């Protein structure tokens, strides 16, 4: 078993947990540590080369850390995105517990430090008795909780998380606040942090929001939503930072399009007025929902401006949900984002204390 292990967990999806895990792993490697990575309960989010549903975070860490272990050993259990109960009702719960403990013992055998990544929430996997605090106790791991700062309610959420862990006899080692908006930096430092520490929740860092990490390319958006590229293939590497819904009046749309930069406009293919206004205002890309094909004139203009026009069968809400799932995700070959994430982590957390 490893000399020590850190269970990096979160209370909500997209909290910044993967970025913290990647940064910790890279820092530990720089220190000459032999680093292991384990995700006992994963969420199926992409397809492997063999066509199997896998957890994208596991695939990313496997490549970044050059891990030789098989996926099934690193991530023994992978849940479906929304439906999975029937699949796991065929085997006794004890067998899943045994499978995870045996995998952990094997994968941590010759490691100095193990980084264990939790799923989206602390309770995910509870139906198999595999919640984060229960597993952390079994692994003798310290829990590092990552939470995104949106407003003051993050204090309530973290206190509740502390109490949930306490039920299993596990205490939180500390908290890293992530994706802290610029306009909430002062409040986070002097108000939110103060209230957390009054509750015996040690804040080990506050990582500011970085637009580069949440920005996407048109190509990444296309990979997430699928569909068909109708025009503007020359602009697939354009940056997207803002999402605008073209379901407003022409006057309002024009005003918003001119204010926003690096924006993606989502609208129906029958909204010719909105589409033309977006093209002329310099939008990065257009997604046309409901499989509604636009005018040929629009496609010609989009080609001239190198603005990708993507046709999807989904409605607007579904399209937005698909895009939101990839915001902040780091790909193994995305060296620029990895370097930025690591630098922000180094500069804004007590990483030595976390690792030692």
Long-range contacts (C-beta under 8 A, 24 or more apart in sequence): 1-105, 1-108, 1-109, 2-36, 2-108, 2-111, 2-112, 2-113, 2-114, 3-111, 3-112, 3-113, 4-112, 4-113, 4-114, 4-142, 5-108, 5-113, 5-114, 5-115, 5-116, 5-139, 5-140, 5-141, 5-142, 6-113, 6-114, 6-115, 6-116, 6-141, 6-142, 6-144, 6-173, 6-354, 6-355, 7-116, 7-118, 7-132, 7-135, 7-136, 7-139, 7-141, 7-142, 7-143, 7-144, 8-115, 8-116, 8-117, 8-118, 8-144, 8-146, 9-117, 9-118, 9-122, 9-132, 9-136, 9-143, 9-144, 9-145, 9-146, 10-118, 10-120, 10-121, 10-122, 10-145, 10-146, 10-147, 11-121, 11-122, 11-145, 11-147, 11-157, 11-158, 11-160, 11-161, 12-120, 12-121, 12-147, 12-148, 12-157, 13-120, 13-121, 14-148, 14-324, 14-325, 14-327, 14-328, 15-146, 15-147, 15-148, 15-178, 15-179, 16-146, 16-148, 16-176, 16-178, 16-179, 16-207, 16-328, 17-117, 17-118, 17-146, 18-57, 18-60, 18-61, 18-117, 18-329, 18-330, 19-178, 19-207, 19-213, 19-328, 19-330, 19-341, 19-345, 20-144, 20-146, 20-176, 20-178, 20-207, 20-345, 20-349, 21-57, 21-61, 21-115, 21-117, 22-60, 22-61, 22-64, 22-330, 22-338, 22-341, 22-342, 23-341, 23-342, 23-345, 23-346, 23-351, 24-115, 24-345, 24-351, 24-354, 24-355, 25-61, 25-64, 25-65, 25-115, 26-64, 26-338, 26-342, 27-342, 27-345, 27-346, 27-351, 27-355, 28-112, 28-113, 28-115, 28-355, 29-65, 31-355, 33-112, 33-113, 33-355, 34-110, 34-111, 34-112, 34-113, 35-65, 35-111, 35-112, 35-113, 35-114, 35-115, 36-67, 36-107, 36-108, 36-111, 36-113, 36-114, 36-115, 37-61, 37-62, 37-65, 37-67, 37-74, 37-114, 37-115, 37-116, 37-117, 38-74, 38-75, 38-103, 38-104, 38-107, 38-108, 38-114, 38-115, 38-116, 38-117, 39-74, 39-75, 39-116, 39-117, 39-118, 39-119, 40-75, 40-76, 40-77, 40-100, 40-103, 40-104, 40-116, 40-125, 40-130, 40-135, 41-75, 41-77, 41-78, 41-79, 41-100, 41-118, 41-119, 41-124, 41-125, 41-128, 41-130, 41-135, 42-75, 42-77, 42-78, 42-79, 42-119, 43-78, 43-79, 43-80, 43-81, 43-119, 43-120, 43-124, 44-78, 44-79, 44-80, 44-81, 45-81, 45-325, 53-78, 53-80, 54-78, 56-329, 57-117, 59-332, 60-329, 60-330, 60-331, 60-332, 61-117, 63-332, 64-332, 64-338, 69-107, 72-103, 73-103, 73-106, 73-107, 74-103, 74-107, 76-100, 76-103, 77-125, 77-128, 77-130, 79-119, 79-124, 79-125, 85-127, 88-127, 88-128, 93-128, 93-129, 96-128, 96-129, 96-130, 97-128, 97-129, 97-130, 100-130, 100-135, 101-138, 104-139, 113-355, 114-139, 114-141, 116-141, 122-161, 122-164, 122-165, 123-164, 131-168, 132-165, 133-164, 133-165, 133-167, 133-168, 133-170, 134-168, 136-165, 136-168, 136-170, 137-168, 137-169, 137-170, 142-173, 143-170, 143-171, 143-172, 143-173, 144-172, 144-173, 144-174, 144-175, 144-176, 144-204, 144-354, 145-172, 145-174, 145-175, 145-176, 146-175, 146-176, 146-178, 147-175, 147-176, 147-177, 147-178, 148-177, 148-178, 148-179, 149-177, 149-178, 149-179, 149-180, 149-181, 149-184, 149-188, 149-192, 149-206, 150-181, 151-184, 152-191, 152-192, 154-192, 155-192, 155-195, 155-196, 155-199, 158-196, 158-199, 158-201, 159-199, 159-201, 162-199, 162-200, 162-201, 172-201, 172-202, 173-202, 173-354, 174-201, 174-202, 174-203, 174-204, 174-353, 174-354, 175-201, 175-202, 175-203, 175-204, 176-203, 176-204, 176-205, 176-206, 176-207, 176-349, 177-203, 177-205, 177-206, 177-207, 178-206, 178-207, 179-207, 179-208, 179-209, 179-214, 179-328, 180-206, 180-207, 180-208, 180-209, 181-209, 182-208, 182-209, 204-349, 204-350, 204-353, 204-354, 205-345, 205-348, 205-349, 205-350, 205-351, 206-348, 207-344, 207-345, 207-348, 207-349, 208-344, 208-348, 210-340, 210-341, 210-344, 211-241, 212-336, 212-337, 212-340, 213-328, 213-330, 213-337, 213-340, 213-341, 214-241, 214-327, 214-328, 215-239, 215-240, 215-241, 215-262, 216-240, 216-323, 216-326, 216-327, 218-264, 218-284, 218-285, 218-308, 218-310, 220-326, 221-264, 221-285, 221-287, 221-310, 221-323, 221-326, 222-308, 222-310, 223-326, 224-322, 224-323, 224-325, 224-326, 225-287, 225-310, 225-312, 225-314, 225-319, 225-322, 225-323, 226-312, 227-287, 227-310, 227-311, 227-312, 227-313, 228-310, 228-311, 228-312, 229-308, 229-309, 229-310, 230-288, 230-293, 230-294, 230-299, 230-302, 230-309, 230-310, 230-311, 231-298, 231-299, 231-300, 231-302, 231-303, 231-307, 231-308, 231-309, 232-285, 232-302, 232-303, 232-305, 232-306, 232-307, 232-308, 232-309, 233-308, 234-303, 234-306, 235-284, 235-285, 235-305, 235-306, 235-307, 235-308, 236-308, 238-262, 238-284, 238-285, 238-306, 238-307, 238-308, 239-284, 240-264, 240-284, 240-285, 243-320, 243-323, 244-278, 244-283, 245-316, 245-320, 246-271, 246-274, 246-275, 246-278, 247-316, 248-274, 250-274, 250-277, 253-277, 253-278, 254-281, 257-281, 257-282, 257-283, 264-323, 266-316, 266-319, 266-320, 267-316, 268-292, 269-293, 269-294, 269-311, 270-294, 272-298, 276-301, 279-305, 279-307, 283-307, 285-309, 285-310, 286-310, 287-311, 287-312, 287-319, 288-312, 289-314, 289-315, 289-316, 289-319, 290-314, 290-315
